[in-house]
Amino acid sequence: MKNFFSNLFGRNNDPKSIVSFDVVDSIYAHLYHTESQFEFKMKGMHNAVSVNLFTFPSSFDYEETQKEIEKNGFKNSYEVLNELYKKLNIDPITQDKIEQELEFDYLHIQFYTEPPARIKKDLKHVFHNFIIFFCCTNSLETNDFRILYNNSYLFDYIKGILETEYIDINEPKNDIQEIGFREFKTVLQGICQYVNIEIPQGIELPSQENLLLDEEVTVESFEEFIKLVSRGNVDEILVQKQSKKLFKDFKKETKEYHAKVEGHWNFFEVINCWNSDWKFDPEDAEYFISEMIGEDLNFEYPEETYSHDLFPYIQSALEKHDLELMTYDTQGDNYLFFVANKNDVDRILELSELTKIEVNQL
């Protein structure tokens, strides 16, 4: 059951924007009537998009969550809700409605984006939380919504949502928000596509493409991946052998890290790559990348520049050859570099998501 209160803002229903009441309310209706949560893959996006419907107080009626509520200085979830409403300028829940145990719903949408250039060397992905509360504007019926946002992992969920801020989707305050807010529009389109919600005519779509990563994973997926990351410089028999092994490991859905990546390491040993720790000299980069591409690569860089600070200069030099330096995510204290054809990078990233072989741009 939706219960909302009036606020002071104008109705959030730009007829041309996908971030509008009609679209968001349709997503809510699907969550309320069909499934309260789902995840799906989008092309070019790290990991899955997560979409959830939560309800005060029933979603928080658990011992662990109650401990989080008390740890953050509140007696019950209604007090948490009122704290969030305060951020949004929505009237608080009154005691009589609390005694009636009325329920109040909200949407929580989570996804990753690439970080802005200034922090790309330190952070591979940014995690975005969009928390949507419905309300009434100059009406007795629900006709509007407000969004709370942050870009932090919610290890303590109550603390995390309390640290969100009210945002205007059209007015990002920094480059992280600018990327996240732009991608949020595309994510809404992806959600509608995934659950077959018809987007009203006249809305300006962020993308004209199929946004869903719905391709079936086969042995051929791994064959294509191997050929692209090796730029075709690998024996066909090895391609077939490695792709069958990787596909077999993929089907097992191995959860333990070392078991999962053992096959990946064996695969990368058959292509021309460079394994380095997190600290390397420019001379090392020039030598090993030259080995990988089969010709001398010299690049200019400021004095006393090392390791990840060299990436922009390496990429600029490789770009002249229509190449790009990429890395397999070892989740350890080392890099595993390889060089890809620049026009293959998008497809490599798509196949990375499909095959669960985590490679990243630098």
N, C-alpha and C positions, 0 to 999 in steps of 0.2 A: 504493500500500500504506500502511495506517495503522499507525504504531508509536507507542505512548504509554507513559507511565510513571505510577506512582501518585503521589498527592499527599496532603496532610493535610486537604483540605476535604471537606465533606459533598457528596453527590451533588446536582447541579444539575438536578433534574427535578420541579419543582413541577407537579403534574398539572393545575392550573388556569391556569398561565402559558404564554403562547406562547413565552416565552424559556426553553425546556426542552430537554432532551437529545433527546427523540423528534423534535421539530420541526427542531432544528438538524442532527441527524444525517440527516434526510430531505433537507434542502437539500444537505448534503455528498454524499449518495449521487447526487443529480442531477448535481452538478458533476463527480463522479468518473466516472460511467458515461455521461453524455449530452453535456455541454458544460462545459468548464472555466472559462468566463466568459460573462457576458451582462449586458446593460443593458436597462432598461425604464423606462417613464414611469409615474408615479403622479399621481393627481389632486391639484392644489394644491401640488405639490412642484417647486421650482426644479430644472431639469435632470434628468438620468436618475439612477436608482439603479444603482450598479455592484456586481456580485457576482463575485468571483474565487476560484478555488482555486489556491493557491501550494504549492510543494513544496520543502523543503530536501533536497538541495542543487541539484536540477536547474533550478529556477526562477531560480537565481542564477549559473548557469554561463555567464556572458557577460562579455566584457572590460570593458564599462562598469560593470556591477554589481560586478565584482571590484575595480575601482578605488575604488568607493564603500566596499566592505568594508574595504579597506586604509586608506583615508582616515579611517575611523572607528576605526582601531586594532585591526583583527582580521585574522587570516591567512586564514580561510576562512568559509564560511557556517555551518558547524557551530558555530563559536565565537559567531557572532551568535545562533544558535538557543539555545545554552546561556545566553546573556545574557538572552534573553527568558524562558526557562524559570525563571531565577533570580527574575524578577519574580513569576512565577506559583506559585512553590514546587513546581515539578515537577523531579524528579531529572534531572541533566544527562545528555547523551549521552556514553557512555563511549567510550574510544579504540577498543575492539574493534568497536563498532557503527559507528564512523566508518570503520574499515578495511573493513568489510563494505559500505560505501556504502549503508546503509539510508536510506530516504526517509521524511520526516515532513511531513505535510500540514497546512495551515491555511486558514481562510476569511477573506477580507477583504471587508467590506461598507462601501460609501461612499455618502453622500447629503448633501443640503443641508437645512437648516431655516431658518426665520425667526429672527433674533436676538432675545434678550430686549429688553424695552423700554428698558433703561438704555443699551444700545449701538446701538439701532436707527438712530440718527441718524448713526453713524459706520460701520456695517457692514450691508450689505444682506442677506447670507446667511452662515450658519455651516456649515462643511464638517466632517462627522463621519466618523471612521474607527473601525470595530469589527473587531478582529482576533481570531479565535476559534481556540483550540487545544483539541483533544480530549485527554482523559487518562483514567486509571482511578482510581476511588475505592473502596477496599476490595474490589477485584476484579482478576482477571487479564485481563478483557476491557474494551474501551473502553465507558465508561458515563457519562462526565461531560465538561465543557468549562469553560474559563476564557476570559475576555475581556480583551484589552488595548484601550485607547482613547486617542485624542486628537482635537482639533478643529483640526488644522493641515494645510495642503497639504503633501504629501510630495514636495517638489521633489528632494530626495536621499532615495530610498526607504529605504535602510539607516538613515540618520540618523533619518528620520521614525519608523520602527517601533521604533527603540531609545529614542525619546523618549515612547513610549506608556506608560500606567500601567495597572496591574491595577485593575479596577473591579467593584463589586457593582452590578448593574443596578438594584437596588431602593434604592440609597443614593447618589443624586447629591450632589456636594459643592458645586455652585453652580447658578445659574439656566440657564447654557448646557448643563450636563450634564442638568439636569432636563428641558429641552426635547428634547435629543438622545436621552436614554434612553427617554422616552415615545414619540418618533417611531420609535425602533428597533423597538419592539413592532409598530407599524403596518407598518413596512417588512417585517418577517418575514412578516406576514400577506399583504402585497402580493407578496412573492417566491413564497409558496405558491400564491397565486392565479395568478401569471404562468406558473409551470411545472407547474401542475395537481397540486400535492401536497395530499393529503387531510389536513386538520388533525384530530388525534384529538378524539373527543367529550369534552366536559367542559371543554375549554380555553375560557377567557373571551376572546373576540375583541375586539381594540381597536376595531374598526369593523364595523358591520352593512352597509356600503355596498360597491358595486363600487369597488375602489381603483385600477383600471387606467385609464390615459389611452389608450384604444384607439380613439378616434374618428378617422375618416378626415378628412384635411384637404381641403376643397373650396373652390370660389369662395364658396359660401354661408357657410363658416367666416369668411372675411374680411368678408363683408357683415354678419354678425352682430356681429363685433368692432367694425366701424366704427360701427354703429348704437348699440352699448352705450357706447363711449368718447365718442361725441358726444352721448349722451343723446337720440338721435333728431333732433337739430337739424342735419341735413345733407340736401341735396337728393338725391332717389332716383337721379337720373341720375349724380350724382357718386359715390354709393355703388357703383353698378354699375361705373362706369369705374375707380374706385380699387381695388375688390376684384379685378377682372380683372387689373389691373397687378400688384398685390401677389401674387396667386396665381401669375402667370407668373414673377415674380422668385423666389418660394418654390420653384417647380419646378426652377429653375436651380441651386439650392443654392449660391448665390454665397458664397465663403469670405472674400473680401477685405472688410474692414470698411467702407470708404467706399462701395464699390459696393453693399454689402448695405443700408446704412441710407439711401442716397439716396432710394429709394422710400418708406421710412418717413417721412422728412422731408416729402416731397411730399404724403403722405397727411395728416400732422398739420397741414399748412398749410390743409387744407380744413375742419378742425374748429376750434372755438374753444379755443385753448390759449395758454399763456404760456411764452415762452422767456426764461430768466434765467440769469445766471452764478451761481456758487456763493454769492455774497454779495449779499443783497438786504435792503432795509429793510422794516419792517412796513407802512409807507405804500404801498410798491410792491405788497406782497401784497394789501392791502385793495383797492387800485385794480384790479389785474388780475383778481383772483378775482371781484370784483363784476362786472367786464365779462363774465367767463366764465359766471356764473350768472344774469346779467340783473337783479340787484337788489343793493342795498348790503349789504355784509358788513363789519361792524365787530366786532373781537374785542379782548378785554383781554389784556395781556401785561406782564410786568415791564419796568421801564426797562432800557435798554441790552441789549435782546434782539434778535437779528438772525438772518437766514438759517435754517439747519435747526433752531435752537433755538425758532423760532416754530411749528414743525409741530404740537406738541400743542395750542396755542391756536387755530390755524387749524382743526384737525380738530374740536375741541370746538364751535366756532362753526358749522362746516358740518354737524355731526351733527344739530343742531337742524332742519336742512332735509333730513335723510335723504340727505346728500351726503358725498362723501369726496374729498380731494385725492390724486391719483396722479401718477406720473411715468413717462415713457419713459426707459429707460436709455441715455443718449447715450454712455456710456463716455468722456466728456470732462469738461471743466471747466465744464459748464453743466447746468441743469435744463430739461426740457421738461415743463411741468405741464399736466394736464387734470383736470376734475372729473367724477366718475362718481356715478350713483345708488348709494347704499350697498348696496341689495339686489342690485345687478349685479356687485359687486366679485369675488365668488368665480368667477363665470362668466367675467369678463374675464381673471382670472389663468389659468383653464383654457385659454381661447383664446390667451392670450399664449404659453403653453407649446406649443400646437399650431402656431401660425402663425410662431413664432420672432420675434415683435415683442415685445421685452423691456420689459414694463411692471412697475412695482413699487408696492407700498404704501409709505407714508412713516411 
